[in-house]
Amino acid sequence: MAEEMLDALDRAGVRLTGPRRKLAALIERREGHFTAADLLKDAGRRRMGIGRATVFRLLELLSEQGLVERIDLPDGTHA
């Protein structure tokens, strides 16, 4: 799935930076629903040095390509 994500982003003209590649790999390892906060925690545990803005930007790009779906939760968070 990570390669599928990266291929779709590449076709859309998105720069495939190191952090974006690392996040795609993290998403590939996840099972079920996840939040941006979940990805940030995963990246932090692995000391990837990936910031909050990078996570949110990538999720937005993936959503635009139809590769992830944003779900607005009642508490105001998103999954």
TORDREN-340670 format. One record per residue: residue number from 0; chain; x, y, z of N, C-alpha, C in turn. Coordinates in nm, 2 decimals, m for minus. Last residue first. Layout:
    nr   kette     n_c1     n_c2     n_c3    ca_c1    ca_c2    ca_c3     c_c1     c_c2     c_c3
   NUM       A        X        Y        Z        X        Y        Z        X        Y        Z
...
// end
This chain:
    nr   kette     n_c1     n_c2     n_c3    ca_c1    ca_c2    ca_c3     c_c1     c_c2     c_c3
    78       A    m1.04     1.10     1.23    m0.97     0.97     1.21    m0.96     0.94     1.06
    77       A    m1.03     1.39     1.43    m1.05     1.33     1.30    m0.98     1.19     1.30
    76       A    m1.21     1.55     1.70    m1.09     1.49     1.64    m1.13     1.43     1.51
    75       A    m1.45     1.62     1.81    m1.38     1.72     1.73    m1.25     1.67     1.67
    74       A    m1.60     1.42     1.92    m1.52     1.50     2.01    m1.43     1.61     1.94
    73       A    m1.72     1.29     1.70    m1.80     1.38     1.78    m1.72     1.47     1.87
    72       A    m1.49     1.30     1.41    m1.55     1.23     1.53    m1.62     1.34     1.62
    71       A    m1.48     1.27     1.07    m1.49     1.37     1.18    m1.56     1.30     1.30
    70       A    m1.26     1.10     0.88    m1.38     1.09     0.95    m1.38     1.19     1.07
    69       A    m1.11     1.08     0.56    m1.12     1.16     0.69    m1.26     1.14     0.75
    68       A    m0.96     0.81     0.41    m1.08     0.89     0.43    m1.08     0.96     0.56
    67       A    m0.71     0.77     0.16    m0.75     0.76     0.30    m0.88     0.84     0.31
    66       A    m0.71     0.80    m0.11    m0.63     0.68    m0.05    m0.66     0.67     0.09
    65       A    m0.80     1.00    m0.27    m0.89     0.90    m0.24    m0.83     0.78    m0.17
    64       A    m0.65     1.22    m0.30    m0.63     1.12    m0.40    m0.72     1.00    m0.37
    63       A    m0.72     1.37    m0.08    m0.75     1.42    m0.21    m0.74     1.32    m0.32
    62       A    m0.60     1.21     0.12    m0.75     1.22     0.11    m0.79     1.27    m0.02
    61       A    m0.33     1.26     0.07    m0.38     1.12     0.05    m0.53     1.12     0.04
    60       A    m0.33     1.53     0.14    m0.29     1.49     0.01    m0.35     1.35    m0.02
    59       A    m0.39     1.51     0.42    m0.48     1.58     0.33    m0.45     1.54     0.18
    58       A    m0.18     1.36     0.51    m0.31     1.30     0.52    m0.41     1.38     0.43
    57       A     0.03     1.55     0.46     0.03     1.42     0.39    m0.11     1.36     0.39
    56       A    m0.04     1.75     0.64    m0.04     1.78     0.50    m0.04     1.65     0.42
    55       A    m0.03     1.62     0.89    m0.15     1.67     0.84    m0.15     1.70     0.69
    54       A     0.25     1.56     0.89     0.15     1.46     0.90     0.02     1.51     0.85
    53       A     0.36     1.82     0.88     0.39     1.72     0.77     0.29     1.61     0.77
    52       A     0.27     1.93     1.12     0.23     1.99     0.99     0.25     1.89     0.88
    51       A     0.42     1.78     1.31     0.27     1.77     1.30     0.22     1.82     1.17
    50       A     0.73     1.64     1.18     0.64     1.74     1.25     0.49     1.72     1.22
    49       A     0.96     1.39     1.24     0.85     1.44     1.15     0.76     1.52     1.23
    48       A     1.17     1.24     1.36     1.18     1.39     1.34     1.08     1.45     1.25
    47       A     1.17     0.98     1.42     1.18     1.01     1.28     1.20     1.17     1.25
    46       A     1.17     0.80     1.64     1.26     0.92     1.63     1.28     0.96     1.49
    45       A     0.98     0.62     1.69     1.09     0.58     1.60     1.19     0.69     1.57
    44       A     0.81     0.77     1.84     0.87     0.65     1.90     0.99     0.60     1.82
    43       A     0.73     0.96     1.65     0.81     1.00     1.76     0.88     0.88     1.83
    42       A     0.57     0.80     1.47     0.69     0.87     1.42     0.79     0.91     1.54
    41       A     0.37     0.73     1.65     0.45     0.63     1.59     0.58     0.69     1.54
    40       A     0.26     0.99     1.71     0.32     0.90     1.82     0.41     0.80     1.76
    39       A     0.17     1.06     1.46     0.28     1.14     1.52     0.34     1.06     1.63
    38       A    m0.02     0.87     1.42     0.09     0.87     1.33     0.21     0.95     1.39
    37       A    m0.20     0.95     1.62    m0.15     0.81     1.62    m0.02     0.81     1.53
    36       A    m0.27     1.20     1.53    m0.20     1.19     1.65    m0.14     1.05     1.66
    35       A    m0.42     1.14     1.31    m0.29     1.21     1.29    m0.21     1.19     1.41
    34       A    m0.55     0.81     1.37    m0.56     0.95     1.37    m0.42     1.01     1.34
    33       A    m0.70     0.52     1.22    m0.59     0.58     1.29    m0.62     0.73     1.28
    32       A    m0.85     0.19     1.17    m0.86     0.34     1.17    m0.74     0.40     1.25
    31       A    m0.66    m0.09     1.07    m0.78    m0.02     1.11    m0.76     0.13     1.10
    30       A    m0.32    m0.10     1.13    m0.44    m0.18     1.10    m0.56    m0.10     1.15
    29       A    m0.01     0.02     0.99    m0.13     0.03     1.08    m0.24    m0.06     1.03
    28       A     0.18     0.00     0.79     0.19    m0.09     0.90     0.07    m0.09     0.99
    27       A     0.11     0.21     0.62     0.11     0.07     0.57     0.10    m0.03     0.68
    26       A     0.19     0.43     0.78     0.04     0.40     0.75     0.02     0.26     0.70
    25       A     0.46     0.40     0.77     0.39     0.39     0.90     0.25     0.36     0.87
    24       A     0.51     0.45     0.50     0.54     0.32     0.55     0.47     0.30     0.69
    23       A     0.43     0.71     0.48     0.36     0.61     0.40     0.38     0.47     0.46
    22       A     0.63     0.83     0.65     0.49     0.83     0.69     0.40     0.72     0.61
    21       A     0.85     0.80     0.48     0.85     0.73     0.61     0.70     0.72     0.66
    20       A     0.77     0.96     0.26     0.80     0.82     0.24     0.79     0.74     0.37
    19       A     0.76     1.21     0.39     0.64     1.15     0.33     0.65     1.00     0.30
    18       A     1.03     1.24     0.46     0.93     1.23     0.57     0.80     1.17     0.51
    17       A     1.15     1.25     0.20     1.19     1.14     0.29     1.08     1.13     0.40
    16       A     0.91     1.34    m0.05     1.02     1.37     0.04     1.04     1.25     0.13
    15       A     0.80     1.36    m0.34     0.81     1.25    m0.25     0.93     1.26    m0.16
    14       A     0.58     1.62    m0.44     0.72     1.58    m0.41     0.72     1.47    m0.31
    13       A     0.31     1.55    m0.66     0.36     1.58    m0.52     0.50     1.54    m0.51
    12       A     0.19     1.49    m0.90     0.29     1.60    m0.90     0.34     1.64    m0.76
    11       A     0.03     1.28    m0.91    m0.04     1.41    m0.88     0.06     1.52    m0.88
    10       A     0.21     1.08    m0.93     0.13     1.11    m1.05     0.06     1.24    m1.03
     9       A     0.30     1.08    m0.66     0.39     1.11    m0.77     0.32     1.15    m0.89
     8       A     0.07     0.99    m0.54     0.12     1.12    m0.51     0.21     1.17    m0.62
     7       A     0.06     0.73    m0.64    m0.05     0.82    m0.67    m0.01     0.96    m0.64
     6       A     0.30     0.62    m0.54     0.28     0.63    m0.69     0.17     0.73    m0.72
     5       A     0.25     0.63    m0.27     0.36     0.71    m0.32     0.34     0.73    m0.47
     4       A     0.04     0.44    m0.25     0.02     0.58    m0.20     0.13     0.67    m0.27
     3       A     0.17     0.22    m0.35     0.05     0.27    m0.41     0.02     0.41    m0.38
     2       A     0.36     0.18    m0.15     0.40     0.21    m0.29     0.29     0.27    m0.37
     1       A     0.20     0.12     0.06     0.29     0.24     0.07     0.33     0.28    m0.07
     0       A     0.08    m0.12     0.00     0.00     0.00     0.00     0.09     0.13     0.00
// end
